[in-house]
Amino acid sequence: MLDRKQLRTDLDSIVEKLRTKNFEFDTSLFNQLEDQRKSLQIQTQNLQNKKNLQSKAIGKAKGKGDDIQSLLDSVSDLASQLKVAEIDLNALQNSLDDLLLGVPNIPHESVPDGDTEDDNLIVLIWGDKPEFDFQVQDHIDLGRHHNGLDFEIAARISGSRFVTMTGPLATMHRALIQFMINYHSQHHGYTETYVPYLVNEAALIGTGQLPRFKEDLFHIDSKNHNLYLIPTAEVPVTNLVADSILDAGQLPIKYVAHTPCFRAEAGSYGRDTRGMIRQHQFEKVELVQIVKPDESMQALEDLTGHAEKILQLLRLPYRKVILCGGDLGFASTKTYDLEVWLPGQDAYREISSCSNMLDFQARRMKARWRNPDTGKPELVHTLNGSGLAIGRTLIAIMENYQRKDGSIDIPDILHPFMNGITKIQS
């Protein structure tokens, strides 16, 4: 959530920056609510001051032995008025919060202008695309060839946008999870964590999925539960520091977690309907960092580099792009997308998004640290990124490591996790 004080003092500049995200801020409603808030706040303060003065007068009158009934009646009346004013002020504060919960984060000054993914800025291309002297197959055909991926059975069980995996492909899927968790823990200093896959509304509000993206979530509404399946580990992992004040010595906090992710994909009808690119259920290894404010932009570079290292170790060609304002996520101030090369699609496709949220999520979650220089609690900065999306990594390996006979080589770095399998072949 944006800083309300900053909105009061710099509204025009913020509105202009939000337009780069294709968001039009309702300034008239904000100003109307702010005017009402100021009026009610002044009224509340005046009533409190009058009540305090009358209370003091009661003490003096008692000391003199005067009749204090009229003063008691006056204090009682002021207390009633004050209670009503405080209720009205609280309701107005809630209305302002409701408005701001729907407002995205401000893009960082280094984010390029643009409206769509076509305007994203390519900053790095790594690795050589493989050259094939045969007709390339996509992961769907390769999966069918090895009886390893089955979309039809999954559709009978659950519906479209699901898949079952069998045999060595399922083994490689698991191997990727183990490899990524181990590498990020051992080489990048992340602490492995396990979190719930069902969360409440407060957790989703804290990281910015609610209220704006409710239609993309799977809701579990029963007699005893009002919960949501997580769309990403970012939600429960980042909320580990909600409603807390951290010591400076605890920062930075770096978590790595493997979870399934569940997305309704409400806004993607007709897109990527074949294969595993866009599924309702998929796995990710997620990286989350909680850092001091002056360290967050460097932390974004580091976190992105950690995700890149996995692609490099797997020797998968990829490119890194900075998302333009119009393609930037709701809570992010700056995002790097890593896009892996998929020969079966003859295209680069996103495999990781690494984002800095600044204090946008922390303000919603009340996540703070105590600054030793001031002795006061201040908001932390939060970051997250996929390190990597498991399903998309699997299909990238299948398509980049395929051979003419349909077999699939296993990257060397995965051999220790593959139970002796070095090649997938029928």
Backbone torsions as a table, in degrees:
resi	resn	phi	psi	omega
1	MET	NA	142.3	-179.8
2	LEU	-73.3	156.1	179.2
3	ASP	-72.8	118.4	-177.3
4	ARG	-63.6	-34.8	178.4
5	LYS	-64.2	-40.0	179.2
6	GLN	-66.3	-36.6	176.9
7	LEU	-63.2	-37.5	-178.8
8	ARG	-66.5	-36.5	-173.5
9	THR	-95.2	-19.6	-173.1
10	ASP	-138.3	40.3	-171.3
11	LEU	-60.8	-47.0	-175.5
12	ASP	-61.4	-42.1	-179.9
13	SER	-65.5	-41.7	-179.9
14	ILE	-65.8	-42.4	178.7
15	VAL	-59.1	-40.7	-180.0
16	GLU	-66.4	-41.1	178.7
17	LYS	-66.0	-37.1	179.8
18	LEU	-66.8	-26.4	178.4
19	ARG	-64.9	-25.3	177.3
20	THR	-69.2	-16.0	173.2
21	LYS	-96.5	12.4	-177.0
22	ASN	59.0	36.1	178.6
23	PHE	-118.8	128.5	178.9
24	GLU	-104.6	110.8	-178.0
25	PHE	-77.0	134.9	-178.7
26	ASP	-81.0	84.0	-176.1
27	THR	-67.5	-34.7	-178.4
28	SER	-64.4	-43.1	178.4
29	LEU	-66.8	-41.9	179.2
30	PHE	-61.0	-47.3	-179.2
31	ASN	-64.3	-38.3	178.3
32	GLN	-62.1	-47.5	179.7
33	LEU	-66.6	-36.9	178.9
34	GLU	-66.0	-41.5	177.7
35	ASP	-61.8	-42.3	178.3
36	GLN	-65.6	-39.0	178.7
37	ARG	-62.0	-46.0	-179.8
38	LYS	-59.9	-45.4	-179.8
39	SER	-61.0	-45.8	-179.9
40	LEU	-68.2	-35.2	-180.0
41	GLN	-66.8	-41.8	177.4
42	ILE	-63.8	-43.2	178.7
43	GLN	-60.7	-43.7	-179.9
44	THR	-64.0	-43.7	180.0
45	GLN	-64.5	-41.0	179.0
46	ASN	-63.8	-43.2	178.8
47	LEU	-63.8	-40.6	178.6
48	GLN	-63.5	-41.9	178.8
49	ASN	-63.7	-44.0	178.9
50	LYS	-62.3	-41.8	179.3
51	LYS	-63.2	-41.0	178.8
52	ASN	-63.9	-42.7	179.5
53	LEU	-64.3	-42.7	179.5
54	GLN	-65.6	-37.5	178.1
55	SER	-63.4	-40.7	176.4
56	LYS	-64.6	-39.3	179.6
57	ALA	-62.7	-34.9	178.1
58	ILE	-62.4	-42.8	179.5
59	GLY	-61.8	-43.1	179.6
60	LYS	-66.0	-42.9	-179.3
61	ALA	-63.4	-39.2	177.4
62	LYS	-60.1	-41.0	-179.3
63	GLY	-63.5	-30.9	179.9
64	LYS	-88.1	-9.1	-177.8
65	GLY	80.8	18.1	-179.2
66	ASP	-77.8	161.8	174.2
67	ASP	-71.3	124.4	-175.2
68	ILE	-109.9	7.9	-174.8
69	GLN	-61.5	-42.5	-179.2
70	SER	-64.3	-35.9	177.6
71	LEU	-68.2	-39.7	177.6
72	LEU	-62.5	-41.6	178.6
73	ASP	-63.8	-38.8	-179.9
74	SER	-65.9	-43.5	178.9
75	VAL	-64.1	-39.7	178.6
76	SER	-63.3	-41.7	178.7
77	ASP	-65.7	-42.0	178.2
78	LEU	-64.4	-37.9	179.0
79	ALA	-63.1	-40.0	178.5
80	SER	-65.3	-44.8	178.4
81	GLN	-62.6	-40.0	-179.3
82	LEU	-65.0	-40.1	179.4
83	LYS	-61.9	-43.0	178.5
84	VAL	-64.4	-43.3	-179.4
85	ALA	-63.4	-40.0	179.8
86	GLU	-66.8	-38.3	176.7
87	ILE	-63.7	-44.1	179.2
88	ASP	-64.5	-40.1	179.8
89	LEU	-66.3	-41.9	178.8
90	ASN	-63.4	-40.9	177.8
91	ALA	-63.5	-38.1	179.2
92	LEU	-69.4	-39.2	176.1
93	GLN	-60.5	-39.6	178.2
94	ASN	-65.2	-37.7	177.7
95	SER	-64.6	-40.4	176.6
96	LEU	-64.4	-42.0	178.1
97	ASP	-62.6	-42.6	178.8
98	ASP	-59.9	-40.1	178.0
99	LEU	-64.3	-46.4	-174.6
100	LEU	-73.6	-24.0	177.1
101	LEU	-64.2	-20.8	178.5
102	GLY	-96.1	4.1	-177.8
103	VAL	-99.8	127.9	-178.2
104	PRO	-73.2	169.9	176.1
105	ASN	-70.9	157.3	-179.7
106	ILE	-82.8	132.5	177.1
107	PRO	-63.8	142.6	175.3
108	HIS	-66.8	154.5	-177.1
109	GLU	-61.8	-22.1	-179.1
110	SER	-86.0	-3.3	179.8
111	VAL	-76.3	128.4	-179.3
112	PRO	-70.6	152.1	173.9
113	ASP	-70.9	156.9	177.6
114	GLY	151.3	162.4	-175.0
115	ASP	-107.7	-30.9	-174.3
116	THR	-133.3	177.8	-179.9
117	GLU	-61.5	-20.4	177.6
118	ASP	-67.5	-17.6	-178.7
119	ASP	-98.0	4.0	177.4
120	ASN	-67.5	150.1	-173.8
121	LEU	-100.0	117.5	177.4
122	ILE	-77.3	123.5	-178.5
123	VAL	-114.0	-13.1	-179.6
124	LEU	-158.9	137.8	169.0
125	ILE	-123.9	120.9	-174.7
126	TRP	-118.2	136.3	173.5
127	GLY	84.4	155.3	178.2
128	ASP	-96.1	134.6	175.5
129	LYS	-64.6	136.7	179.4
130	PRO	-66.1	145.5	176.0
131	GLU	-106.8	133.6	-177.0
132	PHE	-119.1	142.4	175.6
133	ASP	-104.7	28.5	178.3
134	PHE	-148.0	169.8	179.7
135	GLN	-69.9	118.5	-177.0
136	VAL	-71.2	138.9	174.3
137	GLN	-103.5	148.8	173.6
138	ASP	-87.3	176.3	-174.1
139	HIS	-66.9	-24.6	179.5
140	ILE	-66.8	-49.1	179.4
141	ASP	-67.2	-39.6	178.3
142	LEU	-64.4	-42.0	179.0
143	GLY	-64.1	-37.6	177.5
144	ARG	-68.6	-39.2	-179.4
145	HIS	-59.6	-36.9	-177.1
146	HIS	-99.3	8.7	-177.6
147	ASN	51.5	37.1	-175.7
148	GLY	-107.4	-27.9	177.9
149	LEU	-119.5	130.5	-179.3
150	ASP	-135.7	109.6	179.5
151	PHE	-87.5	-27.1	-178.0
152	GLU	-69.8	-46.8	178.0
153	ILE	-61.5	-43.9	179.3
154	ALA	-60.2	-37.6	179.2
155	ALA	-65.6	-36.6	177.6
156	ARG	-67.1	-34.1	-178.1
157	ILE	-78.7	-44.2	-168.9
158	SER	-129.5	-21.8	-175.0
159	GLY	115.5	-172.0	-178.0
160	SER	-71.5	161.9	179.1
161	ARG	66.5	35.7	170.8
162	PHE	-133.0	161.5	179.6
163	VAL	-146.1	150.1	167.5
164	THR	-109.3	149.0	177.8
165	MET	-123.9	143.1	-176.5
166	THR	-139.6	146.4	171.8
167	GLY	71.4	-145.2	-174.5
168	PRO	-59.9	-29.8	178.3
169	LEU	-68.2	-39.2	174.6
170	ALA	-64.7	-37.6	177.9
171	THR	-64.1	-43.0	179.6
172	MET	-67.3	-35.4	176.5
173	HIS	-58.4	-46.9	178.2
174	ARG	-67.6	-39.2	-179.8
175	ALA	-60.3	-38.9	179.3
176	LEU	-62.0	-40.9	178.6
177	ILE	-62.1	-49.1	-178.5
178	GLN	-62.6	-44.4	179.7
179	PHE	-59.6	-47.8	-176.8
180	MET	-66.6	-46.2	178.9
181	ILE	-58.3	-47.7	-179.1
182	ASN	-61.7	-44.6	-174.3
183	TYR	-67.9	-45.7	-179.8
184	HIS	-64.2	-34.5	179.5
185	SER	-71.9	-45.5	-172.1
186	GLN	-81.9	-32.3	-172.6
187	HIS	-111.0	-20.0	-176.7
188	HIS	-117.2	1.5	172.2
189	GLY	77.7	21.8	178.0
190	TYR	-86.0	147.0	175.5
191	THR	-95.9	122.3	179.3
192	GLU	-67.7	138.0	-179.9
193	THR	-139.9	150.0	177.1
194	TYR	-116.4	134.2	-173.9
195	VAL	-135.0	162.3	176.3
196	PRO	-65.8	151.4	176.5
197	TYR	-96.7	-5.8	174.6
198	LEU	-117.9	132.0	-177.3
199	VAL	-133.3	162.7	178.9
200	ASN	-90.8	176.3	-177.3
201	GLU	-62.5	-38.0	-177.5
202	ALA	-59.8	-39.6	179.3
203	ALA	-64.1	-41.0	-179.0
204	LEU	-72.8	-32.3	173.7
205	ILE	-66.6	-39.5	-178.0
206	GLY	-59.5	-39.5	-178.7
207	THR	-96.6	-4.0	170.9
208	GLY	101.7	3.4	178.0
209	GLN	-74.9	-32.2	175.3
210	LEU	-111.3	146.2	7.1
211	PRO	-90.1	-7.3	-165.9
212	ARG	-70.6	-32.4	-171.7
213	PHE	-113.4	34.2	-176.9
214	LYS	-59.5	-35.9	-176.7
215	GLU	-68.7	-16.3	179.0
216	ASP	-89.1	-1.8	-175.5
217	LEU	-103.3	150.6	171.0
218	PHE	-92.3	119.5	-173.7
219	HIS	-101.6	129.9	176.1
220	ILE	-104.7	99.4	-177.3
221	ASP	-114.4	108.4	-179.0
222	SER	-133.4	-177.6	-178.3
223	LYS	-59.4	-37.1	-174.2
224	ASN	-109.0	-5.6	-173.6
225	HIS	-138.5	142.5	170.7
226	ASN	-130.9	82.8	-171.8
227	LEU	-130.5	166.8	179.4
228	TYR	-128.6	141.7	170.0
229	LEU	-70.0	137.6	-174.4
230	ILE	-69.6	136.0	174.3
231	PRO	-81.7	-16.9	-179.3
232	THR	-167.9	152.1	178.1
233	ALA	-64.6	-18.1	176.0
234	GLU	-48.5	-38.1	-174.3
235	VAL	-65.8	-62.0	-179.0
236	PRO	-68.6	-34.3	-176.5
237	VAL	-69.2	-46.5	178.9
238	THR	-63.1	-35.3	-179.7
239	ASN	-71.6	-3.6	174.2
240	LEU	-61.1	-22.6	-179.4
241	VAL	-108.4	11.6	178.6
242	ALA	-65.2	146.8	177.0
243	ASP	54.1	42.7	-178.9
244	SER	-137.9	158.4	172.1
245	ILE	-121.2	111.0	-175.5
246	LEU	-89.2	147.7	171.7
247	ASP	-75.2	149.8	-179.6
248	ALA	-57.1	-34.8	-178.2
249	GLY	-69.1	-15.2	178.4
250	GLN	-80.0	-16.0	-175.5
251	LEU	-97.0	146.9	-1.7
252	PRO	-77.8	150.3	171.3
253	ILE	-101.2	131.0	-178.2
254	LYS	-130.1	116.1	-179.1
255	TYR	-113.8	144.7	169.0
256	VAL	-126.4	135.5	-177.7
257	ALA	-144.0	140.8	170.2
258	HIS	-103.5	129.4	175.1
259	THR	-145.8	157.0	161.7
260	PRO	-72.8	157.4	177.6
261	CYS	-128.3	144.3	-175.6
262	PHE	-128.9	122.4	-178.5
263	ARG	-136.7	132.8	-179.9
264	ALA	-72.5	-20.8	-179.2
265	GLU	52.6	45.3	-174.5
266	ALA	-63.7	-30.7	-176.7
267	GLY	-98.0	17.7	-173.8
268	SER	-124.4	26.5	179.8
269	TYR	-59.3	130.5	178.8
270	GLY	88.6	-8.5	-178.5
271	ARG	-100.7	130.8	174.0
272	ASP	51.2	48.6	-178.4
273	THR	-76.7	-21.2	177.9
274	ARG	-93.4	138.0	170.1
275	GLY	80.0	-158.9	-169.0
276	MET	-103.7	8.7	-176.6
277	ILE	-64.1	-43.3	-175.0
278	ARG	-131.8	96.2	-174.8
279	GLN	-112.9	158.3	173.6
280	HIS	-75.2	-27.5	179.4
281	GLN	-131.6	127.1	178.2
282	PHE	-154.6	170.0	-176.3
283	GLU	-112.1	146.8	174.9
284	LYS	-141.6	150.5	163.0
285	VAL	-103.5	117.3	-172.1
286	GLU	-107.5	140.6	175.2
287	LEU	-109.2	130.8	178.1
288	VAL	-131.3	134.3	176.0
289	GLN	-126.3	139.5	173.6
290	ILE	-117.7	118.0	-169.3
291	VAL	-136.8	168.1	172.8
292	LYS	-69.5	149.0	-175.2
293	PRO	-56.0	-39.2	-176.2
294	ASP	-77.6	0.1	-178.7
295	GLU	-111.6	-1.2	-168.3
296	SER	-73.8	-33.5	-179.3
297	MET	-70.6	-36.3	174.5
298	GLN	-69.6	-35.7	177.8
299	ALA	-61.7	-35.2	177.2
300	LEU	-63.0	-43.2	177.7
301	GLU	-62.1	-42.9	-178.8
302	ASP	-65.5	-49.1	-178.0
303	LEU	-59.7	-42.7	178.1
304	THR	-62.4	-40.3	177.4
305	GLY	-63.1	-33.3	177.8
306	HIS	-65.8	-41.7	176.9
307	ALA	-66.3	-40.2	178.9
308	GLU	-61.0	-37.1	-177.3
309	LYS	-60.0	-35.6	178.4
310	ILE	-63.6	-44.3	177.7
311	LEU	-62.6	-39.4	-179.5
312	GLN	-67.7	-41.2	179.0
313	LEU	-66.3	-31.9	176.3
314	LEU	-82.5	-6.3	-179.8
315	ARG	54.7	51.2	176.3
316	LEU	-107.2	122.3	178.9
317	PRO	-61.5	137.9	-179.9
318	TYR	-152.2	168.9	171.1
319	ARG	-133.4	154.1	179.8
320	LYS	-112.2	131.8	-179.9
321	VAL	-129.4	149.5	169.6
322	ILE	-94.6	125.3	-179.9
323	LEU	-69.6	137.6	175.5
324	CYS	-73.9	167.9	-177.0
325	GLY	-55.3	-42.9	-176.8
326	GLY	-71.5	-17.3	-179.4
327	ASP	-105.2	1.1	-175.7
328	LEU	-76.3	143.0	-179.8
329	GLY	-67.2	163.5	-174.6
330	PHE	-56.6	-49.5	-172.4
331	ALA	-91.1	-8.9	-171.0
332	SER	-88.9	143.0	170.7
333	THR	-95.3	-25.3	176.6
334	LYS	-158.1	137.2	-177.8
335	THR	-136.4	133.9	166.4
336	TYR	-100.6	128.7	169.1
337	ASP	-100.6	135.5	169.9
338	LEU	-102.3	126.3	-175.8
339	GLU	-119.5	117.3	-177.3
340	VAL	-87.4	149.8	179.3
341	TRP	-81.2	127.4	177.0
342	LEU	-117.1	103.7	-178.9
343	PRO	-58.6	-33.8	-179.0
344	GLY	-65.6	-24.1	176.7
345	GLN	-105.4	-7.7	-176.5
346	ASP	53.4	45.3	-175.1
347	ALA	-158.5	156.8	168.9
348	TYR	-86.0	136.6	178.7
349	ARG	-130.8	143.6	-178.1
350	GLU	-57.8	134.8	176.2
351	ILE	-127.4	-12.3	177.3
352	SER	-160.1	139.6	169.3
353	SER	-120.3	125.2	-177.8
354	CYS	-117.2	119.4	-167.9
355	SER	-131.2	146.2	170.6
356	ASN	-105.5	125.6	-179.2
357	MET	-99.4	-2.0	-171.2
358	LEU	51.8	-134.1	-179.5
359	ASP	-98.5	13.7	-175.3
360	PHE	-61.2	-48.7	177.9
361	GLN	-74.7	-38.9	-177.4
362	ALA	-59.9	-37.3	179.0
363	ARG	-65.4	-39.2	178.2
364	ARG	-69.2	-35.1	-176.1
365	MET	-91.0	-11.0	-173.0
366	LYS	58.6	49.7	178.3
367	ALA	-101.0	117.4	-171.8
368	ARG	-134.3	168.1	171.7
369	TRP	-134.8	154.3	-179.8
370	ARG	-93.8	113.7	-179.8
371	ASN	-74.9	116.7	-177.2
372	PRO	-65.5	-22.0	-179.9
373	ASP	-72.7	-31.4	-178.9
374	THR	-109.9	-20.7	-176.0
375	GLY	75.9	5.3	-175.7
376	LYS	-110.6	151.4	174.8
377	PRO	-69.5	136.9	175.6
378	GLU	-133.1	158.2	-179.2
379	LEU	-70.6	138.9	173.0
380	VAL	-80.2	172.4	170.4
381	HIS	-110.1	143.6	-178.2
382	THR	-120.7	145.2	178.4
383	LEU	-139.1	154.4	174.1
384	ASN	-155.4	160.9	176.8
385	GLY	-170.6	153.8	177.4
386	SER	-78.1	134.4	-178.8
387	GLY	-130.8	41.6	22.3
388	LEU	-135.2	-173.1	168.1
389	ALA	-71.5	122.5	-169.6
390	ILE	-70.3	-48.4	-177.7
391	GLY	-60.2	-42.6	-179.5
392	ARG	-70.9	-31.6	174.5
393	THR	-66.1	-41.5	178.1
394	LEU	-58.3	-48.7	-176.7
395	ILE	-71.7	-27.5	175.7
396	ALA	-66.4	-40.3	176.4
397	ILE	-65.5	-45.9	-179.6
398	MET	-55.7	-45.0	-174.2
399	GLU	-80.6	-35.8	-179.0
400	ASN	-80.5	-26.1	-176.8
401	TYR	-105.0	13.4	-180.0
402	GLN	-73.0	153.3	178.2
403	ARG	-121.7	170.1	-172.4
404	LYS	-58.9	-35.4	-178.3
405	ASP	-82.4	5.4	179.5
406	GLY	91.0	-6.8	178.5
407	SER	-71.3	164.1	-178.3
408	ILE	-131.0	119.7	175.1
409	ASP	-72.8	148.0	176.6
410	ILE	-97.8	127.4	177.1
411	PRO	-53.3	140.6	-175.9
412	ASP	-54.0	-38.3	-174.8
413	ILE	-64.1	-20.0	-179.5
414	LEU	-92.6	-10.4	-175.3
415	HIS	-53.6	-40.8	-179.3
416	PRO	-63.9	-15.8	-176.7
417	PHE	-105.0	4.2	-168.8
418	MET	-108.3	16.7	177.2
419	ASN	53.6	38.2	176.6
420	GLY	87.3	-3.8	179.9
421	ILE	-82.0	125.0	177.0
422	THR	-116.4	-10.3	179.0
423	LYS	-149.9	138.7	175.5
424	ILE	-97.8	118.6	-178.8
425	GLN	-146.5	151.7	-178.9
426	SER	-83.4	NA	NA
